[in-house]
């Protein structure tokens, strides 16, 4: 059971890094540092969107429309809460 919890914690940590990469890449695209007409950039961007959008889309539905997208911040907070619950309450009680 501890191995499963470790895998879940590791997957959540990896997902946080994927979110950071997506955020940085969105800034680079917005400020025209990288261009999505480049095939490699476009493939990486599509892959990041396919991984992050299914989780971010429901969060965006509950947030009011703003110029700044706050859904990644809320997702980071939710991932942090899940990680802390696992570390503090579930992990110590597993034999």
URCOR-V547766 format. One record per residue. N is the residue number from 1. RES is the residue in one letter. OMEGA is omega in whole degrees, 0 to 359 (none if undefined). NEAR is the number of other ideal C-beta (glycine too) atoms within 12 Angstrom. D_CENTER is the distance of its C-alpha to the mean C-alpha in Angstrom with 1 decimal. Layout:
n = [N	N]
res = [RES	RES]
omega = [OMEGA	OMEGA]
near = [NEAR	NEAR]
d_center = [D_CENTER	D_CENTER]
This chain:
n = [1	2	3	4	5	6	7	8	9	10	11	12	13	14	15	16	17	18	19	20	21	22	23	24	25	26	27	28	29	30	31	32	33	34	35	36	37	38	39	40	41	42	43	44	45	46	47	48	49	50	51	52	53	54	55	56	57	58	59	60	61	62	63	64	65	66	67	68	69	70	71	72	73	74	75	76	77	78	79	80	81	82	83	84	85	86	87	88	89	90	91	92	93	94	95]
res = [X	X	X	X	X	X	X	X	X	X	X	X	X	X	X	X	X	X	X	X	X	X	X	X	X	X	X	X	X	X	X	X	X	X	X	X	X	X	X	X	X	X	X	X	X	X	X	X	X	X	X	X	X	X	X	X	X	X	X	X	X	X	X	X	X	X	X	X	X	X	X	X	X	X	X	X	X	X	X	X	X	X	X	X	X	X	X	X	X	X	X	X	X	X	X]
omega = [179	179	179	178	177	179	178	179	179	179	177	178	178	180	176	179	176	177	179	179	179	180	180	180	177	176	180	178	182	180	174	174	172	185	181	173	172	186	180	179	180	179	178	180	179	179	179	178	181	179	187	185	179	179	183	183	178	178	180	180	180	181	175	179	179	176	180	181	182	184	176	179	178	178	176	179	180	178	178	180	179	179	181	177	179	183	187	189	185	185	181	183	178	184	none]
near = [14	16	11	14	23	18	14	23	24	16	19	27	21	16	28	26	19	28	33	21	22	31	26	20	28	27	17	20	23	17	11	11	14	20	16	21	12	14	12	14	20	17	15	23	27	18	17	29	24	16	20	30	23	13	25	30	16	14	23	22	11	14	18	11	11	10	7	15	24	19	28	30	21	21	32	27	17	23	28	21	16	23	25	16	19	27	21	14	14	19	20	13	13	15	6]
d_center = [24.9	23.6	22.4	20.3	18.8	18.2	16.5	14.2	13.5	13.0	10.6	8.4	9.0	8.4	4.9	4.6	6.9	5.7	3.5	6.9	8.8	7.9	9.0	11.9	12.9	13.1	15.3	17.3	17.9	18.8	21.2	22.6	22.1	21.0	22.2	20.7	24.3	23.9	23.3	21.0	18.8	18.8	17.9	15.0	13.7	14.4	12.7	9.4	10.1	11.3	8.2	5.8	8.9	10.2	7.8	8.0	11.7	13.1	11.8	13.4	16.6	17.2	16.8	19.9	20.0	19.5	19.5	16.5	13.2	12.1	9.6	6.5	9.1	9.8	6.6	6.8	10.4	10.2	8.5	11.2	13.8	13.3	13.6	16.6	18.2	18.1	19.5	22.1	23.3	22.7	22.9	26.2	27.9	27.4	30.6]
